Amino acid sequence: SDVRTVDGFDVQMQVNHFSHFLLTSLLMPSLKLAAEARGEARVVQHSSAARYLPLGKLPFGGKHMDACPAGSLGGDSGVCCMANLMGQQNFRYHHSKLANAVFAMALHDKLAANSSKVKSLVVEPGAAATSLLAKGWQVAKDTPINETWASGLLVMFRPMMQSGADGSCPLIMGCFAADAQSGDFYCPSNIMPPMIGLYVNGMPFKSIAAGVAYKKGLEKAVLDSANKEALWSKSEAATGKFQF
């Protein structure tokens, strides 16, 4: 819903990004001590293929990251929530999941500039068969769509799905892989048909390695310097100065 938190921000942006930004800031002194004692510490953000999906008319790093009145970010529109990629509620979700990835890369840049042993990484699960499938086909809150429609949508998506356990593999790699570097982005390696081109399943690989896309031109929005600057500025305005 196009509602606000008690702080006045879009609920999806605050839950999915601002809270992570603030928590990372508060933990940074402890992370630095851990890195000095153990050789490294890691901060791993959990993004989504939604970072590639339409953002609507408002640019990234704009009004979606400002305190603003309820209902002023497009309201709610459409049915099937998850399947309706052009719904206003989904534009807000897409902004928040792009924010996860941009934050990870912006933090990587700042840590590297300070020769920190703390690593900043990001991962995405691809298409995983979790409870999100059941919850994602609602017409409105707690109002599921017709079972016939739901069954048809599941049949359409099922061939590209991996298990929830397999969907956790990029996260496990980001947290524990011996060769993980700051600035890495772990994704499933198999891509949906080129007309969409999203990572959906398969063994994890690095779509970005140490802050550099594995193929030129990919992950542009995640690595864009203007996006990083806008996200950092708006996030500090919302949560306070980041504690390095």
C-alpha positions in Angstrom: 0.0 0.0 0.0 1.1 3.6 -0.6 1.4 4.3 3.1 4.1 5.9 5.3 6.0 4.8 8.3 5.9 6.9 11.5 9.0 8.7 10.1 7.0 9.7 7.0 8.8 7.5 4.4 7.4 5.0 2.0 7.0 1.8 4.0 8.8 -0.4 1.4 11.8 1.9 1.1 12.1 2.1 4.9 11.8 -1.6 5.5 13.9 -2.8 2.5 16.6 -0.1 2.5 16.7 2.7 5.1 16.6 0.2 8.0 19.5 -1.7 6.5 21.5 1.5 5.9 21.0 2.5 9.5 21.8 -0.9 11.0 25.0 -1.1 8.9 26.0 2.3 10.2 25.4 1.4 13.8 27.3 -1.9 13.4 30.3 -0.4 11.5 32.5 0.2 14.5 32.0 -3.5 15.6 32.5 -4.7 12.0 35.8 -2.8 11.8 37.0 -4.3 15.1 36.0 -7.8 13.8 37.8 -7.2 10.5 41.0 -6.2 12.3 40.8 -9.2 14.6 39.9 -11.8 12.0 41.2 -10.4 8.7 37.8 -9.5 7.3 34.1 -8.8 8.1 31.2 -8.8 5.6 28.0 -6.9 5.0 25.8 -8.7 2.5 22.7 -7.0 1.1 19.9 -9.1 -0.4 18.6 -7.5 -3.6 16.3 -8.9 -6.3 15.8 -9.2 -10.1 13.3 -6.4 -9.4 16.2 -4.0 -9.7 15.9 -4.5 -13.5 12.2 -3.9 -13.6 10.3 -0.6 -14.4 10.7 2.2 -11.9 7.8 4.3 -13.2 7.9 8.0 -14.0 9.9 9.0 -10.9 13.7 8.7 -11.1 15.8 6.6 -8.7 17.0 8.5 -5.7 14.1 11.0 -5.9 10.8 11.2 -4.2 10.7 7.5 -3.2 13.5 8.4 -0.7 11.9 11.5 0.6 9.4 11.9 3.4 6.1 12.6 1.6 2.3 12.3 2.2 0.6 8.9 2.0 -0.8 8.2 -1.5 1.7 10.6 -3.2 3.7 7.8 -4.9 1.1 6.6 -7.3 -1.3 4.8 -5.0 -2.0 1.2 -5.7 -3.1 -0.2 -9.0 -3.7 -3.4 -10.8 -4.1 -7.0 -9.7 -1.9 -10.0 -9.3 0.6 -7.8 -7.5 3.7 -9.7 -8.3 2.8 -10.4 -11.9 1.6 -6.9 -12.6 5.1 -5.3 -13.2 3.5 -2.0 -14.1 1.5 -1.6 -10.9 2.4 1.4 -8.8 3.0 -0.7 -5.7 5.6 -2.7 -7.7 7.4 0.4 -8.9 8.0 1.2 -5.2 9.3 -2.3 -4.6 11.6 -2.1 -7.6 13.1 1.2 -6.3 13.7 -0.4 -2.9 15.5 -3.5 -4.3 17.6 -1.4 -6.7 18.5 0.6 -3.6 19.9 -2.6 -1.9 22.3 -3.2 -4.7 23.3 0.5 -5.2 24.0 0.7 -1.4 26.2 -2.3 -1.5 28.3 -0.8 -4.3 28.4 2.7 -2.8 29.5 1.2 0.5 32.2 -0.9 -1.3 33.6 2.3 -2.9 33.8 4.1 0.5 35.3 1.1 2.3 37.9 0.7 -0.4 38.8 4.4 -0.3 39.6 3.9 3.4 41.5 0.6 2.8 39.0 -1.1 5.1 39.0 -4.8 5.7 35.2 -4.8 5.9 33.7 -6.1 2.7 30.4 -5.0 1.1 28.6 -7.5 -1.1 25.2 -8.0 -2.6 23.2 -11.1 -3.8 19.9 -12.0 -5.4 18.0 -15.3 -5.2 16.7 -15.5 -8.7 13.3 -17.2 -9.1 12.8 -19.3 -6.0 9.6 -21.2 -5.1 8.9 -19.8 -1.6 5.8 -18.5 0.1 6.1 -15.3 -1.9 4.4 -17.2 -4.7 1.3 -17.7 -2.6 1.3 -14.2 -1.1 2.2 -12.5 -4.4 -1.0 -13.3 -6.3 -3.3 -11.1 -4.1 -5.8 -8.6 -5.5 -5.5 -6.7 -2.3 -4.2 -7.3 1.2 -5.4 -10.8 2.4 -7.5 -11.1 -0.8 -6.2 -13.8 -3.1 -7.0 -14.0 -6.7 -9.2 -16.7 -8.2 -7.6 -20.2 -7.8 -7.9 -20.9 -11.5 -5.9 -17.7 -12.3 -3.3 -18.6 -9.6 -2.9 -22.1 -10.9 -2.3 -20.8 -14.4 0.3 -18.3 -13.3 2.1 -20.9 -11.3 2.2 -23.2 -14.3 3.7 -20.3 -16.4 6.4 -19.5 -13.8 7.2 -23.0 -12.6 9.7 -24.1 -15.3 12.1 -21.3 -14.4 11.8 -21.8 -10.6 14.4 -23.3 -8.4 13.8 -24.4 -4.8 13.9 -22.0 -1.9 17.0 -23.8 -0.7 18.7 -23.3 -4.1 17.6 -19.6 -4.1 19.6 -19.2 -0.9 22.9 -20.3 -2.5 23.9 -16.8 -3.7 23.4 -15.5 -0.1 25.5 -18.4 1.2 28.3 -17.6 -1.3 28.2 -13.9 -0.4 28.5 -14.8 3.3 31.0 -17.6 3.3 32.7 -18.1 -0.1 36.5 -18.1 0.4 37.0 -16.0 -2.8 34.3 -13.4 -2.1 35.6 -9.9 -2.5 34.2 -6.6 -1.6 32.1 -5.3 -4.5 30.9 -8.7 -5.6 27.3 -9.4 -6.7 26.3 -13.1 -6.6 23.4 -14.1 -8.9 22.0 -17.4 -10.3 23.8 -18.1 -13.6 20.9 -19.0 -15.9 18.9 -16.3 -17.6 15.3 -16.2 -18.6 14.6 -15.9 -22.3 16.4 -12.9 -23.8 13.1 -10.9 -24.2 13.3 -10.4 -20.4 16.8 -11.4 -19.6 16.6 -11.9 -15.8 18.7 -14.3 -13.8 16.4 -17.0 -12.6 18.2 -20.2 -11.5 21.4 -22.2 -11.5 24.8 -22.1 -9.8 25.7 -18.7 -8.4 28.2 -16.5 -10.3 29.4 -13.0 -10.0 27.6 -10.5 -12.2 29.8 -7.9 -10.6 33.3 -8.7 -9.3 35.1 -6.2 -7.1 32.9 -3.4 -8.3 33.2 -4.2 -12.1 30.5 -5.8 -14.2 31.5 -9.2 -15.7 30.4 -7.9 -19.1 30.6 -4.3 -20.2 27.2 -2.5 -20.1 25.5 -4.8 -17.6 24.3 -3.6 -14.1 24.4 0.0 -15.3 21.9 1.3 -12.7 23.7 -0.6 -9.9 27.1 0.9 -10.7 25.9 4.3 -11.8 27.9 7.0 -9.9 24.9 9.4 -9.8 22.7 6.7 -8.3 25.3 6.0 -5.6 25.6 9.7 -4.7 21.8 10.2 -4.6 21.2 7.1 -2.5 23.9 8.0 0.0 22.7 11.6 0.3 19.0 10.7 0.7 19.8 7.8 3.1 21.9 10.0 5.4 19.2 12.6 5.3 16.7 10.0 6.4 18.8 8.1 9.0 21.7 10.4 10.0 25.4 10.5 9.2 26.9 7.1 8.4 29.4 6.0 11.1 32.7 5.2 9.5 
